[in-house]
């Protein structure tokens, strides 16, 4: 009876270890590896083995803000698997990183404020076990790198990145959250703009770049947020003069309140 109760709580059940061939990928690319399952002291039937990415997301309520882990891009890599006591199983997988995935590494450096992991989920007779969580490094797309490099070229300084729950107006967004990468502006704009946040929303064909500037208020100007919205195909974005585009947008933003983009 005691052993049966332990089994009900997962004691003596299978263990899982996910081994990645390479933890580095860009949105749209594949993470490959094996899910290795070791049988416990009794046979079990696994309903499914699933993989998903997990990150921390901030959600704003009417009077408070909460932060919680959110899974996205869930895929099933095996279903209805029987595991005998002590049995060793290896399930190979290819996991495609969602195009809208946040990034957490730029130029080999971890982005402060960002956590990302690949979660392996085992469902045994309806009881879901998170199983295993492996850190991954999601790098920007080449088109996104062009924008980030232009910001650095103009003198922007990265501060932190986070994820915000919700959807962006006018953007065909698939996930229920979006990433904001925060920068301090170069000195020539610092007196009028406190910070600039950059959000990327990508699909296989194109890239949306959403900019949000926090304008400082003054005696003769209103403060508040100003938005920029740019949409290009990836190839067009690779050839665009982002330093010129961003500098022009900053000039416009420092001088007035509104929206500028194309």
MIDOSE-1310 file (N, C-alpha, C; in nm, 2 decimals, decimal comma, always signed):
residues 262
xxxx	+0,08/-0,12/+0,00/+0,00/+0,00/+0,00/+0,09/+0,13/+0,00; +0,19/+0,13/+0,09/+0,28/+0,25/+0,09/+0,35/+0,27/-0,04; +0,40/+0,16/-0,10/+0,46/+0,18/-0,23/+0,37/+0,23/-0,34; +0,24/+0,18/-0,33/+0,14/+0,23/-0,43/+0,12/+0,38/-0,41
xxxx	+0,11/+0,42/-0,28/+0,09/+0,57/-0,26/+0,21/+0,65/-0,31; +0,33/+0,60/-0,29/+0,45/+0,67/-0,34/+0,45/+0,68/-0,49; +0,40/+0,57/-0,56/+0,39/+0,58/-0,70/+0,29/+0,69/-0,75; +0,18/+0,70/-0,67/+0,08/+0,80/-0,70/+0,14/+0,94/-0,69
xxxx	+0,24/+0,96/-0,61/+0,31/+1,09/-0,60/+0,43/+1,10/-0,69; +0,45/+1,00/-0,78/+0,56/+1,01/-0,87/+0,69/+0,95/-0,82; +0,69/+0,90/-0,70/+0,82/+0,84/-0,64/+0,85/+0,71/-0,71; +0,97/+0,69/-0,75/+1,02/+0,57/-0,81/+0,98/+0,56/-0,96
xxxx	+0,93/+0,67/-1,01/+0,89/+0,68/-1,15/+1,01/+0,71/-1,24; +0,99/+0,73/-1,37/+1,10/+0,75/-1,47/+1,16/+0,89/-1,45; +1,29/+0,90/-1,48/+1,35/+1,03/-1,48/+1,39/+1,07/-1,62; +1,40/+1,20/-1,65/+1,42/+1,25/-1,78/+1,54/+1,34/-1,78
xxxx	+1,62/+1,33/-1,89/+1,74/+1,42/-1,91/+1,74/+1,46/-2,05; +1,73/+1,59/-2,09/+1,74/+1,63/-2,22/+1,88/+1,68/-2,25; +1,93/+1,63/-2,36/+2,07/+1,66/-2,40/+2,06/+1,73/-2,54; +2,11/+1,86/-2,54/+2,11/+1,94/-2,66/+2,24/+1,92/-2,74
xxxx	+2,23/+1,90/-2,87/+2,35/+1,90/-2,95/+2,42/+2,03/-2,95; +2,34/+2,14/-2,95/+2,40/+2,27/-2,95/+2,29/+2,36/-2,89; +2,32/+2,43/-2,78/+2,21/+2,52/-2,72/+2,19/+2,65/-2,79; +2,27/+2,68/-2,90/+2,26/+2,80/-2,97/+2,17/+2,79/-3,09
xxxx	+2,08/+2,89/-3,11/+2,00/+2,90/-3,23/+1,95/+3,04/-3,25; +1,90/+3,06/-3,37/+1,82/+3,19/-3,40/+1,67/+3,15/-3,41; +1,58/+3,25/-3,40/+1,44/+3,22/-3,43/+1,43/+3,16/-3,57; +1,35/+3,05/-3,57/+1,32/+2,98/-3,70/+1,42/+2,86/-3,72
xxxx	+1,53/+2,86/-3,65/+1,62/+2,75/-3,66/+1,59/+2,63/-3,57; +1,66/+2,52/-3,58/+1,63/+2,40/-3,51/+1,73/+2,38/-3,39; +1,67/+2,35/-3,28/+1,75/+2,29/-3,17/+1,73/+2,14/-3,18; +1,84/+2,07/-3,17/+1,84/+1,92/-3,19/+1,90/+1,86/-3,06
xxxx	+1,86/+1,73/-3,04/+1,92/+1,66/-2,93/+1,84/+1,53/-2,90; +1,85/+1,48/-2,78/+1,78/+1,36/-2,74/+1,71/+1,39/-2,60; +1,59/+1,33/-2,59/+1,53/+1,32/-2,46/+1,56/+1,18/-2,41; +1,63/+1,17/-2,30/+1,67/+1,04/-2,24/+1,59/+1,01/-2,12
xxxx	+1,52/+0,90/-2,13/+1,43/+0,86/-2,02/+1,49/+0,73/-1,95; +1,50/+0,73/-1,82/+1,54/+0,62/-1,75/+1,42/+0,57/-1,66; +1,39/+0,44/-1,69/+1,28/+0,38/-1,61/+1,31/+0,37/-1,46; +1,20/+0,38/-1,38/+1,22/+0,37/-1,24/+1,20/+0,23/-1,19
xxxx	+1,13/+0,22/-1,07/+1,12/+0,08/-1,01/+0,99/+0,01/-1,04; +0,91/+0,08/-1,13/+0,79/+0,01/-1,17/+0,75/+0,06/-1,32; +0,68/-0,02/-1,39/+0,65/+0,02/-1,53/+0,55/+0,13/-1,53; +0,56/+0,22/-1,63/+0,47/+0,33/-1,64/+0,44/+0,35/-1,79
xxxx	+0,32/+0,41/-1,82/+0,28/+0,45/-1,95/+0,29/+0,60/-1,96; +0,37/+0,65/-2,05/+0,39/+0,80/-2,07/+0,29/+0,84/-2,18; +0,20/+0,93/-2,14/+0,10/+0,98/-2,24/+0,17/+1,06/-2,35; +0,26/+1,14/-2,31/+0,33/+1,22/-2,41/+0,46/+1,28/-2,35
xxxx	+0,55/+1,31/-2,45/+0,67/+1,38/-2,41/+0,67/+1,51/-2,50; +0,67/+1,63/-2,44/+0,66/+1,75/-2,51/+0,78/+1,85/-2,48; +0,81/+1,93/-2,57/+0,91/+2,03/-2,55/+0,85/+2,17/-2,57; +0,90/+2,27/-2,50/+0,85/+2,41/-2,51/+0,96/+2,50/-2,46
xxxx	+0,97/+2,62/-2,51/+1,05/+2,72/-2,45/+0,98/+2,79/-2,34; +1,05/+2,83/-2,24/+0,99/+2,90/-2,12/+1,08/+3,02/-2,09; +1,00/+3,13/-2,06/+1,07/+3,26/-2,02/+0,98/+3,33/-1,92; +1,04/+3,43/-1,86/+0,96/+3,51/-1,76/+0,89/+3,63/-1,83
xxxx	+0,77/+3,65/-1,79/+0,69/+3,75/-1,86/+0,62/+3,84/-1,75; +0,62/+3,97/-1,77/+0,55/+4,06/-1,67/+0,41/+4,09/-1,73; +0,32/+4,08/-1,64/+0,18/+4,11/-1,67/+0,13/+4,22/-1,58; +0,07/+4,33/-1,64/+0,03/+4,44/-1,57/-0,12/+4,43/-1,54
xxxx	-0,16/+4,44/-1,41/-0,30/+4,44/-1,37/-0,35/+4,58/-1,35; -0,47/+4,60/-1,30/-0,52/+4,73/-1,27/-0,44/+4,81/-1,16; -0,39/+4,73/-1,07/-0,32/+4,80/-0,96/-0,19/+4,73/-0,92; -0,15/+4,63/-1,00/-0,02/+4,56/-0,96/+0,04/+4,50/-1,08
xxxx	+0,16/+4,45/-1,07/+0,23/+4,38/-1,17/+0,28/+4,25/-1,12; +0,25/+4,14/-1,20/+0,30/+4,01/-1,17/+0,40/+3,96/-1,27; +0,49/+3,87/-1,22/+0,59/+3,81/-1,31/+0,57/+3,66/-1,30; +0,56/+3,59/-1,41/+0,55/+3,44/-1,40/+0,61/+3,38/-1,53
xxxx	+0,65/+3,25/-1,51/+0,70/+3,18/-1,62/+0,60/+3,14/-1,72; +0,63/+3,16/-1,85/+0,53/+3,13/-1,96/+0,60/+3,03/-2,06; +0,53/+2,92/-2,09/+0,58/+2,83/-2,19/+0,52/+2,87/-2,33; +0,60/+2,85/-2,43/+0,55/+2,88/-2,57/+0,62/+2,79/-2,67
xxxx	+0,55/+2,78/-2,78/+0,61/+2,69/-2,89/+0,61/+2,55/-2,85; +0,50/+2,50/-2,79/+0,50/+2,36/-2,74/+0,48/+2,26/-2,86; +0,57/+2,16/-2,86/+0,55/+2,05/-2,96/+0,57/+1,92/-2,89; +0,50/+1,82/-2,95/+0,50/+1,68/-2,89/+0,61/+1,60/-2,97
xxxx	+0,70/+1,54/-2,90/+0,80/+1,46/-2,97/+0,78/+1,31/-2,95; +0,69/+1,27/-2,87/+0,66/+1,13/-2,85/+0,52/+1,12/-2,78; +0,45/+1,01/-2,81/+0,32/+0,99/-2,75/+0,30/+0,84/-2,72; +0,24/+0,81/-2,61/+0,21/+0,67/-2,57/+0,33/+0,58/-2,57
xxxx	+0,42/+0,61/-2,48/+0,55/+0,54/-2,46/+0,54/+0,46/-2,33; +0,56/+0,33/-2,35/+0,57/+0,24/-2,23/+0,72/+0,23/-2,18; +0,74/+0,25/-2,05/+0,87/+0,24/-2,00/+0,88/+0,13/-1,89; +0,96/+0,03/-1,91/+0,98/-0,08/-1,82/+1,07/-0,04/-1,70
xxxx	+1,07/-0,10/-1,59/+1,16/-0,07/-1,48/+1,31/-0,08/-1,53; +1,38/+0,03/-1,50/+1,52/+0,03/-1,54/+1,55/+0,05/-1,69; +1,45/+0,06/-1,77/+1,47/+0,07/-1,91/+1,53/+0,21/-1,95; +1,62/+0,21/-2,05/+1,68/+0,33/-2,10/+1,63/+0,36/-2,24
xxxx	+1,57/+0,48/-2,25/+1,52/+0,52/-2,38/+1,58/+0,65/-2,43; +1,60/+0,67/-2,56/+1,66/+0,79/-2,61/+1,57/+0,83/-2,73; +1,50/+0,95/-2,72/+1,41/+1,00/-2,82/+1,47/+1,12/-2,89; +1,52/+1,10/-3,01/+1,58/+1,22/-3,08/+1,47/+1,32/-3,12
xxxx	+1,51/+1,45/-3,12/+1,41/+1,55/-3,16/+1,48/+1,66/-3,24; +1,39/+1,73/-3,31/+1,43/+1,86/-3,38/+1,32/+1,96/-3,34; +1,36/+2,06/-3,27/+1,27/+2,16/-3,22/+1,29/+2,29/-3,29; +1,19/+2,34/-3,36/+1,21/+2,47/-3,43/+1,17/+2,59/-3,34
xxxx	+1,27/+2,68/-3,32/+1,24/+2,79/-3,24/+1,14/+2,88/-3,30; +1,04/+2,92/-3,23/+0,94/+3,01/-3,29/+1,00/+3,14/-3,34; +0,95/+3,19/-3,45/+1,00/+3,32/-3,51/+0,99/+3,44/-3,42; +0,89/+3,44/-3,34/+0,87/+3,55/-3,24/+0,94/+3,53/-3,11
xxxx	+1,02/+3,43/-3,10/+1,09/+3,41/-2,97/+1,17/+3,53/-2,93; +1,17/+3,56/-2,80/+1,27/+3,66/-2,75/+1,41/+3,61/-2,77; +1,50/+3,70/-2,77/+1,64/+3,67/-2,78/+1,70/+3,69/-2,64; +1,81/+3,62/-2,61/+1,88/+3,64/-2,48/+2,03/+3,66/-2,49
xxxx	+2,08/+3,65/-2,62/+2,23/+3,66/-2,64/+2,25/+3,75/-2,76; +2,33/+3,86/-2,74/+2,36/+3,94/-2,86/+2,52/+3,96/-2,85; +2,58/+3,93/-2,97/+2,73/+3,95/-2,97/+2,80/+3,86/-2,87; +2,74/+3,75/-2,84/+2,81/+3,66/-2,74/+2,78/+3,70/-2,59
xxxx	+2,71/+3,81/-2,57/+2,68/+3,85/-2,43/+2,53/+3,83/-2,39; +2,52/+3,77/-2,27/+2,38/+3,75/-2,22/+2,31/+3,88/-2,20; +2,18/+3,89/-2,24/+2,11/+4,02/-2,21/+2,06/+4,02/-2,07; +2,10/+4,12/-2,00/+2,05/+4,13/-1,86/+1,90/+4,14/-1,85
xxxx	+1,85/+4,06/-1,76/+1,70/+4,05/-1,74/+1,63/+3,94/-1,81; +1,70/+3,87/-1,90/+1,64/+3,77/-1,98/+1,68/+3,63/-1,94; +1,58/+3,54/-1,92/+1,60/+3,40/-1,90/+1,52/+3,32/-2,00; +1,59/+3,22/-2,06/+1,52/+3,13/-2,15/+1,57/+2,99/-2,13
xxxx	+1,48/+2,89/-2,14/+1,51/+2,75/-2,13/+1,42/+2,67/-2,21; +1,47/+2,55/-2,24/+1,39/+2,45/-2,31/+1,34/+2,35/-2,21; +1,21/+2,34/-2,20/+1,15/+2,25/-2,10/+1,10/+2,12/-2,16; +1,13/+2,01/-2,09/+1,08/+1,88/-2,13/+0,97/+1,84/-2,04
xxxx	+0,86/+1,81/-2,09/+0,74/+1,77/-2,01/+0,71/+1,63/-2,03; +0,69/+1,55/-1,92/+0,64/+1,42/-1,93/+0,50/+1,41/-1,87; +0,41/+1,35/-1,94/+0,28/+1,33/-1,89/+0,26/+1,18/-1,86; +0,25/+1,15/-1,74/+0,23/+1,00/-1,70/+0,09/+0,99/-1,65
xxxx	+0,00/+0,92/-1,72/-0,13/+0,89/-1,68/-0,20/+1,02/-1,63; -0,19/+1,13/-1,71/-0,26/+1,25/-1,68/-0,19/+1,34/-1,59; -0,08/+1,30/-1,52/-0,01/+1,38/-1,43/+0,11/+1,44/-1,50; +0,12/+1,57/-1,51/+0,22/+1,64/-1,59/+0,34/+1,67/-1,50
xxxx	+0,46/+1,62/-1,54/+0,58/+1,65/-1,47/+0,67/+1,74/-1,56; +0,70/+1,86/-1,51/+0,79/+1,95/-1,59/+0,92/+1,88/-1,64; +0,96/+1,78/-1,56/+1,08/+1,70/-1,61/+1,21/+1,77/-1,61; +1,25/+1,84/-1,71/+1,38/+1,89/-1,72/+1,38/+2,03/-1,79
xxxx	+1,47/+2,12/-1,75/+1,48/+2,25/-1,80/+1,62/+2,28/-1,84; +1,65/+2,31/-1,96/+1,79/+2,33/-2,01/+1,80/+2,47/-2,06; +1,91/+2,54/-2,02/+1,93/+2,68/-2,07/+1,96/+2,67/-2,22; +1,91/+2,77/-2,29/+1,94/+2,79/-2,44/+1,98/+2,93/-2,46
xxxx	+2,05/+2,95/-2,58/+2,10/+3,08/-2,62/+2,03/+3,11/-2,75; +1,94/+3,20/-2,75/+1,87/+3,24/-2,87/+1,93/+3,38/-2,92; +1,99/+3,37/-3,04/+2,06/+3,49/-3,09/+1,97/+3,56/-3,19; +1,99/+3,69/-3,22/+1,90/+3,76/-3,31/+1,92/+3,71/-3,45
xxxx	+1,81/+3,73/-3,53/+1,82/+3,71/-3,68/+1,92/+3,81/-3,74; +1,98/+3,78/-3,85/+2,06/+3,88/-3,92/+2,00/+4,02/-3,94; +1,87/+4,02/-3,97/+1,80/+4,15/-3,99/+1,78/+4,22/-3,86; +1,76/+4,15/-3,75/+1,75/+4,21/-3,62/+1,89/+4,26/-3,57
xxxx	+1,99/+4,19/-3,61/+2,13/+4,23/-3,57/+2,16/+4,36/-3,64; +2,11/+4,38/-3,76/+2,14/+4,51/-3,83/+2,08/+4,63/-3,75; +1,96/+4,61/-3,70/+1,90/+4,72/-3,62/+1,98/+4,74/-3,49; +2,02/+4,63/-3,42/+2,09/+4,65/-3,29/+2,23/+4,71/-3,32
xxxx	+2,29/+4,67/-3,42/+2,43/+4,72/-3,45/+2,42/+4,87/-3,48; +2,31/+4,91/-3,55/+2,29/+5,06/-3,58/+2,27/+5,14/-3,45; +2,19/+5,08/-3,36/+2,17/+5,15/-3,23/+2,31/+5,17/-3,16; +2,39/+5,07/-3,16/+2,52/+5,08/-3,09/+2,61/+5,18/-3,17
xxxx	+2,60/+5,18/-3,30/+2,68/+5,28/-3,38/+2,64/+5,42/-3,35; +2,51/+5,44/-3,32/+2,46/+5,58/-3,29/+2,49/+5,62/-3,14; +2,54/+5,53/-3,06/+2,57/+5,56/-2,93/+2,47/+5,52/-2,82; +2,37/+5,44/-2,86/+2,28/+5,39/-2,76/+2,35/+5,29/-2,67
xxxx	+2,31/+5,29/-2,55/+2,37/+5,19/-2,45/+2,26/+5,10/-2,39; +2,28/+4,97/-2,41/+2,18/+4,87/-2,36/+2,18/+4,88/-2,21; +2,05/+4,87/-2,16/+2,04/+4,86/-2,01/+1,98/+4,73/-1,97; +1,87/+4,68/-2,02/+1,81/+4,55/-1,98/+1,71/+4,51/-2,08
xxxx	+1,66/+4,39/-2,07/+1,55/+4,34/-2,16/+1,45/+4,27/-2,07; +1,33/+4,27/-2,11/+1,22/+4,19/-2,04/+1,11/+4,16/-2,14; +1,02/+4,08/-2,09/+0,90/+4,04/-2,17/+0,77/+4,10/-2,11; +0,69/+4,15/-2,19/+0,56/+4,21/-2,14/+0,44/+4,13/-2,20
xxxx	+0,35/+4,10/-2,11/+0,23/+4,03/-2,16/+0,14/+4,13/-2,23; +0,07/+4,07/-2,34/-0,02/+4,16/-2,42/+0,02/+4,15/-2,56; -0,06/+4,23/-2,64/-0,04/+4,24/-2,78/-0,01/+4,38/-2,83; +0,06/+4,39/-2,94/+0,10/+4,52/-3,00/-0,01/+4,56/-3,11
xxxx	-0,04/+4,69/-3,10/-0,14/+4,73/-3,20/-0,09/+4,73/-3,34; -0,16/+4,68/-3,44/-0,12/+4,68/-3,58/-0,02/+4,59/-3,62; +0,01/+4,49/-3,53/+0,12/+4,39/-3,56/+0,06/+4,25/-3,56; +0,08/+4,16/-3,66/+0,03/+4,03/-3,66/+0,10/+3,94/-3,57
xxxx	+0,08/+3,96/-3,44/+0,16/+3,89/-3,34/+0,10/+3,75/-3,31; +0,18/+3,65/-3,29/+0,13/+3,51/-3,26/+0,13/+3,49/-3,11; +0,24/+3,52/-3,05/+0,25/+3,50/-2,90/+0,17/+3,60/-2,82; +0,14/+3,56/-2,70/+0,07/+3,65/-2,61/+0,16/+3,75/-2,53
xxxx	+0,28/+3,76/-2,57/+0,37/+3,86/-2,51/+0,47/+3,90/-2,61; +0,55/+4,00/-2,57/+0,66/+4,06/-2,66/+0,77/+4,10/-2,58; +0,89/+4,10/-2,64/+1,01/+4,14/-2,57/+1,04/+4,29/-2,59; +1,09/+4,36/-2,49/+1,13/+4,49/-2,49/+1,28/+4,50/-2,46
xxxx	+1,36/+4,55/-2,55/+1,51/+4,57/-2,53/+1,53/+4,72/-2,50; +1,58/+4,75/-2,38/+1,58/+4,89/-2,34/+1,72/+4,95/-2,36; +1,73/+5,07/-2,40/+1,85/+5,15/-2,43/+1,84/+5,29/-2,37; +1,96/+5,34/-2,32/+1,97/+5,48/-2,29/+2,01/+5,54/-2,43
xxxx	+1,95/+5,66/-2,46/+1,98/+5,72/-2,58/+2,12/+5,79/-2,58; +2,18/+5,82/-2,70/+2,31/+5,89/-2,70/+2,29/+6,03/-2,64; +2,40/+6,09/-2,60/+2,40/+6,21/-2,52/+2,33/+6,33/-2,59; +2,33/+6,34/-2,72/+2,26/+6,45/-2,79/+2,11/+6,45/-2,77
xxxx	+2,05/+6,33/-2,73/+1,91/+6,32/-2,71/+1,87/+6,30/-2,57; +1,97/+6,28/-2,48/+1,94/+6,25/-2,34/+1,86/+6,35/-2,27; +1,87/+6,48/-2,30/+1,80/+6,58/-2,23/+1,65/+6,57/-2,26; +1,61/+6,51/-2,37/+1,47/+6,51/-2,41/+1,41/+6,37/-2,41
xxxx	+1,49/+6,27/-2,41/+1,44/+6,13/-2,42/+1,51/+6,05/-2,31; +1,44/+5,99/-2,22/+1,49/+5,91/-2,11/+1,54/+5,78/-2,15; +1,46/+5,71/-2,23/+1,51/+5,57/-2,28/+1,43/+5,54/-2,40; +1,48/+5,44/-2,47/+1,41/+5,39/-2,59/+1,40/+5,23/-2,58
xxxx	+1,29/+5,18/-2,61/+1,27/+5,04/-2,61/+1,24/+4,99/-2,75; +1,31/+4,88/-2,78/+1,30/+4,82/-2,91/+1,23/+4,68/-2,90; +1,13/+4,66/-2,99/+1,06/+4,53/-2,99/+1,07/+4,47/-3,13; +1,10/+4,35/-3,15/+1,10/+4,28/-3,28/+0,99/+4,18/-3,28
xxxx	+0,92/+4,18/-3,39/+0,82/+4,07/-3,42/+0,85/+4,02/-3,56; +0,89/+3,90/-3,57/+0,93/+3,85/-3,70/+0,84/+3,73/-3,74; +0,83/+3,72/-3,88/+0,77/+3,60/-3,94/+0,88/+3,55/-4,04; +0,85/+3,44/-4,11/+0,95/+3,39/-4,20/+0,99/+3,48/-4,31
xxxx	+0,90/+3,58/-4,34/+0,93/+3,67/-4,46/+0,97/+3,81/-4,42; +0,92/+3,86/-4,31/+0,94/+4,00/-4,28/+0,97/+4,03/-4,13; +1,00/+4,15/-4,10/+1,04/+4,19/-3,97/+0,97/+4,32/-3,93; +0,90/+4,32/-3,82/+0,84/+4,45/-3,76/+0,94/+4,50/-3,66
xxxx	+0,97/+4,62/-3,66/+1,05/+4,69/-3,56/+0,97/+4,80/-3,49; +0,94/+4,78/-3,37/+0,85/+4,88/-3,29/+0,94/+4,95/-3,19; +0,94/+5,08/-3,20/+1,03/+5,16/-3,11/+0,93/+5,24/-3,02; +0,97/+5,25/-2,89/+0,90/+5,33/-2,79/+1,00/+5,42/-2,72
xxxx	+0,98/+5,55/-2,73/+1,07/+5,65/-2,67/+0,99/+5,71/-2,55; +1,06/+5,72/-2,44/+1,00/+5,78/-2,32/+1,06/+5,93/-2,32; +0,97/+6,02/-2,36/+1,01/+6,16/-2,37/+1,00/+6,23/-2,24; +1,10/+6,31/-2,21/+1,10/+6,39/-2,08/+1,01/+6,51/-2,10
xxxx	+0,93/+6,54/-2,00/+0,85/+6,66/-2,01/+0,94/+6,79/-1,98; +0,89/+6,90/-2,02/+0,96/+7,03/-2,00/+0,87/+7,14/-1,99; +0,92/+7,26/-1,98/+0,84/+7,38/-1,97/+0,75/+7,40/-2,09; +0,81/+7,37/-2,21/+0,74/+7,40/-2,33/+0,71/+7,27/-2,41
xxxx	+0,72/+7,16/-2,35/+0,69/+7,03/-2,43/+0,63/+6,93/-2,33; +0,54/+6,85/-2,39/+0,48/+6,75/-2,31/+0,57/+6,62/-2,31; +0,56/+6,55/-2,20/+0,63/+6,42/-2,19/+0,54/+6,31/-2,24; +0,58/+6,19/-2,21/+0,50/+6,08/-2,25/+0,57/+5,99/-2,35
xxxx	+0,50/+5,89/-2,40/+0,56/+5,79/-2,49/+0,53/+5,82/-2,64; +0,63/+5,80/-2,72/+0,62/+5,82/-2,87/+0,66/+5,69/-2,93; +0,59/+5,65/-3,03/+0,61/+5,52/-3,10/+0,66/+5,53/-3,24; +0,74/+5,44/-3,28/+0,78/+5,42/-3,42/+0,75/+5,28/-3,47
xxxx	+0,71/+5,27/-3,59/+0,67/+5,14/-3,64/+0,73/+5,12/-3,78; +0,82/+5,02/-3,80/+0,88/+4,99/-3,93/+0,86/+4,85/-3,97; +0,83/+4,82/-4,09/+0,80/+4,69/-4,14/+0,87/+4,67/-4,27; +0,96/+4,57/-4,28/+1,03/+4,54/-4,40/+1,05/+4,39/-4,42
xxxx	+1,07/+4,34/-4,54/+1,12/+4,21/-4,56/+1,26/+4,19/-4,51; +1,29/+4,07/-4,48/+1,43/+4,05/-4,41/+1,54/+4,09/-4,50; +1,53/+4,07/-4,63/+1,63/+4,11/-4,73/+1,64/+4,26/-4,73; +1,52/+4,33/-4,74/+1,52/+4,47/-4,74/+1,58/+4,53/-4,61
xxxx	+1,55/+4,47/-4,50/+1,60/+4,51/-4,37/+1,75/+4,50/-4,36; +1,81/+4,39/-4,43/+1,95/+4,37/-4,43/+2,02/+4,48/-4,51; +1,96/+4,54/-4,61/+2,02/+4,64/-4,69/+1,98/+4,79/-4,65; +1,89/+4,80/-4,55/+1,85/+4,93/-4,51/+1,95/+5,01/-4,43
xxxx	+1,95/+5,14/-4,44/+2,04/+5,23/-4,36/+1,97/+5,25/-4,23; +1,99/+5,16/-4,14/+1,92/+5,17/-4,01/+1,97/+5,28/-3,92; +2,10/+5,31/-3,94/+2,15/+5,42/-3,86/+2,09/+5,55/-3,90; +2,07/+5,57/-4,03/+2,00/+5,69/-4,08/+1,85/+5,69/-4,04
xxxx	+1,79/+5,58/-4,06/+1,64/+5,57/-4,02/+1,62/+5,60/-3,87; +1,70/+5,54/-3,79/+1,69/+5,56/-3,64/+1,72/+5,70/-3,60; +1,83/+5,76/-3,66/+1,87/+5,89/-3,62/+1,76/+5,99/-3,66; +1,70/+5,97/-3,78/+1,59/+6,06/-3,83/+1,47/+6,04/-3,73
xxxx	+1,44/+5,92/-3,69/+1,32/+5,90/-3,60/+1,35/+5,97/-3,47; +1,47/+5,96/-3,42/+1,51/+6,02/-3,29/+1,49/+6,18/-3,30; +1,54/+6,23/-3,42/+1,52/+6,38/-3,44/+1,37/+6,41/-3,44; +1,29/+6,33/-3,51/+1,15/+6,36/-3,51/+1,09/+6,35/-3,37
xxxx	+1,13/+6,25/-3,29/+1,08/+6,22/-3,16/+1,12/+6,33/-3,06; +1,24/+6,37/-3,07/+1,29/+6,47/-2,98/+1,21/+6,61/-3,00; +1,16/+6,62/-3,12/+1,10/+6,75/-3,15/+0,95/+6,76/-3,14; +0,88/+6,64/-3,14/+0,74/+6,64/-3,14/+0,69/+6,51/-3,08
xxxx	+0,56/+6,50/-3,06/+0,49/+6,38/-3,00/+0,41/+6,32/-3,12; +0,42/+6,19/-3,13/+0,34/+6,12/-3,24/+0,40/+5,99/-3,28; +0,37/+5,95/-3,40/+0,42/+5,82/-3,45/+0,48/+5,85/-3,58; +0,60/+5,78/-3,61/+0,67/+5,79/-3,73/+0,71/+5,66/-3,78
xx	+0,69/+5,62/-3,90/+0,74/+5,49/-3,95/+0,68/+5,46/-4,08; +0,70/+5,34/-4,13/+0,65/+5,30/-4,26/+0,64/+5,15/-4,26
